[in-house]
Amino acid sequence: MAVKGIKSKDKHIINLANIIGDARSILYHTEDLIAYDCDGFTLHKHLPKAVVFPKNTQEVANLVKYCSENQLPFLARGAGTGLSGGAIPLNGEVIISLVKMKRLLSVDLENRRAVVEPGFVNLKLTNSIADKGYYYAPDPSSQYCCTIGGNVAENAGGAHCLKYGVTTNHILGLEVVMPNGEIVEIGTNGIPDAPGYDLLGLLTGSEGTLGIVTKITVRILKNPEAKQTVLAYFDRVEDGSQAVSDIISAGIVPAALEMMDKVAIEGVEAAAFPVGHPRDIEAVLLIEVDGIAAGLDEQINHILEVCKNRNVREVRAAKDEAERGRWWANRKTGFGAMGAISPDYLVQDGVIPRSKLPEVLNNINKISEEYGLRIANIFHAGDGNLHPLVLFDARKPGESDRALAAGSACLQVCADVGGTITGEHGVGIEKREEMRFVFSDEEINAQTDIREVFNPHNLLNAGKLFPMPGRCVEIKRDLKEKEAAIS
């Protein structure tokens, strides 16, 4: 039976509406599609053909099968908080939005697992089980609005991944709609050493290029008995960086070990949750330990001593949970806070060995000077996951291109010291050419061969994750040509 209320002559729009069975569950007018032309990476924008809102796995499968049979490019989208352009419809895709699939399906405390739909918000899972003494460990800064389905696609991390790992360490099983519409179950729900290939690990972090996740079984953890947080101010970034290495070398594995530099501090103090960080300070460390209460004081005292030995200006433990909460709210809003000091900013995401922190941060400062753009550094210092935020004004001719070039240069620095180009935000379209910084053509071809097995017609989220065949990274050359044209 045809759905009423569809004002389009496009047969695909009509057929998609009939599949979903509700005219209110499909968008196809330009004014409605504009909201879906990008995700959190706003430097590229493309309109989708349509946006559909399935309510269950079978509807997703029916939509995928139709798109596949009719050669319509398509992709899945969650909350749209991704920072690398993974949900941008480069090819006029049909966007399959999973936001209506947002239920907590089951909680199994005895086996410490929960089952959620992909549109279930990350922080909501912890809030749903907190009264029972449990929580979900992966905690990206956008956890109050990002979805677990999107976290699976990007293998999201967070402040506490130093001790507890990233998303892949907490995924026990997936239900996936393959690019031909087939529904498959992947994983053994936590059974260790299962035989066969690790398809669960392959799907997690595949950035929506191998299938669409429609159900997720996750590991949940018992709340630690106690936790304490330390704040430390340093007059030199080098001292703060060395303190990070010293803490880990001392055998202490904090739950979180975060750093912000002077520009980042300026931003968070100008935004929604200021806590009174000194404006002249060069670096702040936020260090959290958790576990059995009896052992925490010893760890805290050791951390305090390490910081004092590295010329700390001031170091103290949070006096209560309220102060600890304010410190973390200040840090968690760090990315968005840059809007208080810059019209636009580009978030980068590289990983380096901890021992290379002083060298890399010094090189990032040089990049800032070379490109004439301020760069704020907010990062997970404990595991070397850096987030240089390149500040720019897109209204000024050439600044967007300079920001992209500066961001690419930051990633080159990370790769040059033995690191890589992303730790948790994914590659998407933002860093696909920079994949050549860390992979040879042969290694890239091997990975695209895997994609061909799952997604042979490349209709699902095409143009993401891998560089275009035969292209090299020539960002600086392109920048010079554009600047010459502008002048």
C-alpha positions in Angstrom: 0.0 0.0 0.0 1.4 3.4 -1.0 2.3 5.9 1.7 0.3 9.1 1.4 1.7 12.6 1.7 4.9 12.1 -0.4 5.2 15.1 -2.8 7.9 13.8 -5.1 8.0 12.4 -8.6 11.2 10.5 -7.9 10.3 6.8 -8.0 13.1 6.0 -5.5 11.8 8.5 -2.9 8.3 7.0 -3.3 9.6 3.4 -3.0 11.8 4.3 0.0 8.8 5.9 1.7 6.7 2.7 1.0 9.5 0.6 2.5 9.5 2.7 5.7 5.7 2.9 5.7 5.5 6.5 7.1 5.8 9.8 5.2 7.1 11.4 8.4 10.1 9.0 8.4 11.6 10.2 5.2 13.2 13.6 4.3 13.7 14.6 0.7 13.1 18.4 0.4 16.3 20.5 0.1 15.5 22.6 3.1 15.3 19.5 5.3 18.4 17.8 3.8 20.7 20.7 4.6 20.9 19.6 8.2 22.5 16.3 7.0 25.1 17.7 4.6 27.9 17.2 7.0 28.8 15.8 10.5 31.2 17.4 13.0 33.7 17.9 10.2 32.2 21.0 8.6 34.7 21.9 5.9 33.0 19.6 3.4 29.3 19.6 2.8 27.2 17.5 0.4 23.5 17.0 0.2 22.1 13.5 0.5 19.4 12.2 -1.8 17.1 11.5 1.1 17.2 10.7 4.8 15.2 7.7 6.1 14.5 6.8 9.7 14.0 3.0 10.2 12.6 1.7 13.5 14.1 -1.8 13.5 16.6 -4.1 11.9 14.2 -5.5 9.3 13.4 -2.0 8.0 17.2 -1.3 7.7 17.7 -4.5 5.8 14.8 -3.7 3.5 16.2 -0.3 2.8 19.7 -1.6 2.2 18.4 -4.3 -0.2 16.5 -1.8 -2.2 19.5 0.6 -2.5 21.7 -2.3 -3.4 19.4 -3.7 -6.1 18.9 -0.2 -7.6 22.6 0.9 -7.4 21.7 3.8 -5.0 24.7 4.8 -2.8 23.8 4.8 0.9 25.3 5.2 4.4 24.4 5.0 8.0 24.3 7.9 10.4 24.0 8.3 14.1 24.0 11.5 16.0 26.3 13.2 13.5 29.0 14.0 16.1 31.8 12.4 14.1 34.9 14.6 13.5 36.4 13.2 10.3 33.5 13.4 7.8 32.6 9.7 8.0 28.8 10.5 7.7 29.1 13.1 4.9 27.1 12.0 1.8 29.8 12.6 -0.8 27.9 10.8 -3.5 24.3 11.9 -2.9 23.7 8.9 -0.7 20.5 7.8 0.9 21.2 8.4 4.6 19.9 5.6 6.8 19.5 7.5 10.1 19.5 5.1 13.1 18.4 7.7 15.7 14.9 6.0 16.2 16.6 2.7 17.1 17.5 3.9 20.5 16.4 1.2 23.0 18.3 -0.5 25.8 17.2 -4.0 25.0 18.6 -5.9 28.0 21.0 -5.8 30.9 22.7 -8.9 32.2 24.5 -8.0 35.4 25.5 -11.5 36.2 27.5 -11.8 33.0 28.3 -8.0 32.9 26.9 -7.2 29.5 24.1 -5.1 28.0 22.4 -5.1 24.6 21.6 -1.7 22.9 20.4 -0.5 19.6 22.8 1.7 17.6 21.0 5.0 18.3 21.4 4.5 22.1 23.4 7.5 23.6 26.7 6.5 25.2 26.2 8.3 28.5 22.7 7.1 28.8 23.9 3.5 29.2 26.0 4.4 32.3 23.1 6.5 33.7 20.7 3.5 33.2 22.8 1.1 35.2 24.6 3.4 37.7 22.0 2.7 40.5 23.0 -1.0 40.2 26.7 -0.2 40.7 27.8 -0.6 37.0 28.9 1.6 34.2 30.1 1.6 30.5 33.7 2.6 30.3 34.3 4.2 26.8 33.7 7.9 27.4 34.4 10.2 24.4 34.0 13.9 25.2 30.7 13.9 23.2 29.3 11.0 25.3 26.3 13.0 26.4 25.0 13.0 22.8 27.1 10.5 20.6 25.6 7.1 20.0 27.1 3.7 20.7 26.5 2.7 17.0 28.7 5.6 15.9 31.3 4.7 18.6 31.5 1.2 17.1 32.0 2.6 13.6 34.8 4.9 14.7 36.2 2.8 17.5 35.8 5.8 19.8 38.1 6.3 22.8 37.8 8.8 25.6 39.6 10.1 28.6 39.6 6.8 30.5 40.9 4.6 27.6 44.4 4.7 29.1 43.4 2.1 31.7 40.2 0.6 30.2 40.7 0.6 26.5 38.7 2.0 23.6 35.4 0.8 22.2 36.7 -2.4 20.6 37.7 -3.6 24.1 34.1 -3.5 25.2 32.2 -4.9 22.3 31.1 -8.5 22.7 28.7 -9.0 19.8 27.1 -7.2 16.8 24.1 -7.6 14.7 24.9 -6.3 11.2 23.1 -5.6 8.0 25.4 -6.4 5.2 25.6 -4.2 2.0 23.3 -6.7 0.2 20.6 -6.5 2.9 21.5 -9.8 4.6 21.3 -9.8 8.5 24.2 -11.5 10.3 25.3 -12.0 13.9 29.0 -11.5 14.6 30.8 -12.3 17.8 30.3 -14.8 20.6 29.1 -12.5 23.4 32.3 -12.6 25.3 33.3 -16.2 25.1 37.1 -16.1 25.1 39.4 -17.5 22.4 36.6 -18.3 20.0 37.9 -20.0 16.8 37.8 -18.3 13.4 38.7 -14.9 12.2 38.1 -11.9 14.4 35.2 -10.4 12.4 34.1 -8.4 15.5 37.4 -6.6 15.6 37.3 -6.0 11.9 33.8 -4.5 11.9 34.6 -2.2 14.9 36.4 0.8 13.6 35.5 0.1 9.9 33.8 3.5 9.7 30.6 2.2 8.2 32.2 0.8 5.1 31.6 -2.9 5.7 28.0 -3.1 7.1 25.4 -1.3 9.2 25.3 -2.2 12.9 21.8 -2.7 14.2 22.4 -4.3 17.6 25.4 -4.2 20.0 26.3 -6.3 22.9 28.7 -4.4 25.2 30.7 -5.2 28.3 29.7 -3.3 31.4 32.0 -2.9 34.4 31.4 -2.7 38.2 31.9 0.8 39.6 35.4 1.2 41.2 35.2 1.3 45.0 36.9 4.8 45.0 38.4 7.4 42.7 40.5 10.5 43.2 41.6 13.2 40.8 44.7 15.4 40.9 45.1 18.8 39.1 48.7 20.0 38.4 49.9 23.3 36.8 53.2 23.6 35.0 55.0 26.7 33.8 56.6 24.7 31.0 54.9 22.2 28.7 58.1 20.1 28.8 57.9 19.6 32.5 54.2 18.6 32.3 55.1 16.1 29.5 57.9 14.6 31.4 55.7 14.2 34.5 53.3 12.1 32.3 56.2 9.7 31.4 57.4 9.6 35.0 54.0 8.7 36.4 53.7 5.7 34.0 57.3 4.7 34.5 56.6 4.6 38.3 54.2 1.7 37.6 51.1 3.8 38.1 48.4 3.3 35.5 45.9 6.1 36.0 42.3 5.7 34.8 42.9 9.0 33.0 45.8 11.3 32.4 44.8 14.5 30.4 46.7 17.6 29.4 45.7 21.0 28.1 48.2 23.7 26.9 47.9 27.5 27.3 45.7 28.1 24.3 43.4 25.4 25.3 43.2 26.7 28.8 42.2 30.1 27.4 39.3 28.5 25.6 37.9 26.4 28.5 38.1 29.3 30.8 36.2 31.5 28.4 33.4 28.9 27.9 30.7 27.3 30.0 32.6 25.6 32.8 35.5 27.8 34.0 37.3 26.6 37.1 39.9 29.3 37.6 42.9 27.9 35.8 45.7 30.6 35.8 45.8 32.3 32.4 49.6 32.4 32.4 50.1 28.7 32.9 51.7 26.7 30.1 50.1 23.3 30.9 47.6 21.6 33.1 47.5 17.9 33.9 44.3 16.2 35.1 45.1 12.8 36.6 42.6 10.3 37.9 43.2 7.0 39.7 40.5 4.5 40.7 40.3 1.1 42.3 40.3 -0.3 45.9 40.1 2.6 48.3 42.8 1.4 50.5 45.5 1.8 47.9 44.5 5.1 46.3 46.1 7.5 48.9 49.5 5.9 48.2 49.1 6.4 44.5 48.0 10.0 44.9 51.0 10.8 47.1 53.3 9.3 44.6 51.7 11.3 41.8 52.1 14.5 43.9 55.8 13.8 44.4 56.4 13.1 40.7 54.8 16.4 39.8 56.8 18.3 42.4 60.0 16.8 41.0 59.1 18.2 37.6 58.9 21.9 38.7 55.1 21.9 39.2 53.8 25.4 40.1 50.8 23.9 42.0 49.4 20.4 42.5 46.5 19.3 44.5 43.9 16.5 44.8 40.2 17.4 44.5 38.7 18.1 47.9 35.4 16.5 47.1 33.2 15.0 44.3 31.8 18.4 43.4 35.3 19.8 42.7 36.3 16.7 40.8 33.1 17.0 38.7 33.9 20.7 37.9 37.4 19.8 36.7 36.1 17.1 34.4 33.2 19.2 33.1 35.9 21.9 32.2 38.0 19.3 30.3 35.1 17.4 28.6 33.9 20.7 27.0 37.3 21.5 25.7 36.6 21.1 22.0 33.4 23.1 22.0 35.1 25.7 24.2 37.3 26.7 21.3 34.3 28.4 19.8 34.7 31.0 22.6 38.1 32.2 21.2 37.9 31.4 17.5 35.1 31.5 14.8 36.2 28.1 13.5 38.5 25.2 14.5 39.7 22.0 13.0 40.2 19.0 15.4 43.0 16.7 14.6 43.7 13.3 16.1 47.1 11.7 16.1 48.9 9.2 18.3 52.6 9.2 19.4 54.8 7.4 21.8 54.6 9.1 25.2 58.3 9.7 25.2 58.0 11.9 22.1 55.5 14.4 23.7 58.0 17.2 24.2 59.5 16.9 20.7 56.1 16.7 19.0 54.5 19.5 20.9 57.5 21.7 20.1 57.1 20.8 16.4 53.4 21.6 16.5 54.3 25.1 17.9 56.5 25.5 14.8 53.7 24.5 12.5 51.5 27.1 14.2 54.1 29.8 13.5 54.7 28.6 9.9 51.0 28.7 9.0 50.1 31.8 11.0 47.4 30.0 13.0 47.0 29.3 16.7 46.9 25.7 17.7 45.4 24.5 21.0 46.5 21.2 22.4 44.0 19.1 24.4 44.9 15.4 24.6 44.9 12.1 26.3 48.6 12.4 27.4 48.7 9.0 29.1 48.4 7.1 25.9 49.8 9.7 23.6 46.6 10.5 21.8 47.0 14.1 20.7 44.2 16.5 19.6 45.8 19.6 18.1 42.9 22.1 17.4 43.8 24.5 14.6 42.0 27.8 15.1 41.0 29.8 12.0 38.4 32.0 10.5 36.7 30.5 7.4 35.5 34.0 6.4 39.1 35.0 5.6 40.3 33.9 2.1 42.7 31.0 2.3 42.5 30.3 6.1 40.4 27.1 5.7 43.0 25.8 3.3 45.8 26.8 5.7 44.0 25.1 8.6 43.8 21.9 6.6 47.4 22.1 5.6 48.5 22.8 9.2 46.4 19.8 10.4 48.0 17.5 7.9 51.5 18.7 9.0 50.6 17.9 12.6 49.7 14.3 11.5 53.0 14.1 9.5 54.9 14.9 12.7 53.0 12.2 14.6 53.8 9.6 11.9 57.5 10.7 11.7 58.1 9.8 15.4 56.5 6.3 15.0 52.9 7.2 15.7 49.8 7.2 13.6 47.2 9.6 12.2 44.1 8.7 14.3 43.5 7.2 17.7 39.7 7.6 18.0 38.1 10.0 15.6 38.5 7.9 12.5 39.8 8.7 9.0 36.6 9.5 7.1 37.4 12.0 4.3 39.5 14.3 6.5 42.5 12.0 6.8 42.1 9.6 3.9 45.1 10.9 1.9 47.2 11.0 5.1 46.8 7.2 5.3 49.8 7.3 3.0 51.9 8.7 5.9 51.6 5.3 7.7 50.7 2.7 5.0 52.3 1.7 1.7 50.3 1.3 -1.5 50.5 -2.5 -1.0 49.1 -2.2 2.6 46.3 0.1 1.5 45.4 -2.3 -1.4 45.3 -5.2 1.0 42.7 -3.4 3.1 40.6 -2.3 0.2 40.6 -5.9 -0.9 38.9 -6.8 2.4 36.3 -4.0 1.8 35.6 -5.5 -1.7 34.6 -8.8 0.0 32.0 -7.1 2.2 31.0 -4.2 0.0 31.8 -5.4 -3.6 29.8 -2.6 -5.4 31.2 0.1 -3.1 27.7 1.5 -2.6 28.0 1.7 1.2 29.8 4.9 2.4 32.0 5.1 -0.7 35.0 7.5 -0.7 35.8 7.1 3.0 38.8 5.8 4.9 41.2 5.0 2.1 43.0 7.4 -0.3 42.0 7.7 -3.9 44.0 5.3 -6.1 47.3 6.7 -7.4 47.0 10.0 -5.5 49.7 11.4 -3.2 49.4 13.9 -0.4 50.3 17.3 -2.0 48.5 19.6 0.3 51.2 22.2 0.6 51.5 22.5 -3.2 47.8 22.8 -3.6 47.7 25.5 -0.9 50.3 27.6 -2.6 48.4 27.4 -5.9 45.2 28.5 -4.1 46.9 31.3 -2.3 48.5 32.5 -5.5 45.1 32.5 -7.2 43.5 34.5 -4.4 46.3 37.1 -4.4 
